């Protein structure tokens, strides 16, 4: 018998944070005057936020 693999919630968290960073970067781009710079900064901040949220959850569950 084979077991079904459980979906990894960390992948979903990364995808959500990166997507939100990109959307915020696109929204703030015209206001700040540089769409490419703000989208890139949003992607980087989204990646950092995803990393923070996934590692924060894992630390709490190790008890």
Number of C-alpha atoms within 10 A of each C-alpha: 3 4 5 6 6 6 8 8 9 16 11 13 18 20 14 16 22 21 16 17 23 21 16 17 23 19 14 16 17 12 10 11 10 13 16 13 14 23 20 15 16 24 21 16 18 23 21 14 18 21 15 12 15 16 12 11 11 11 9 8 7 6 5
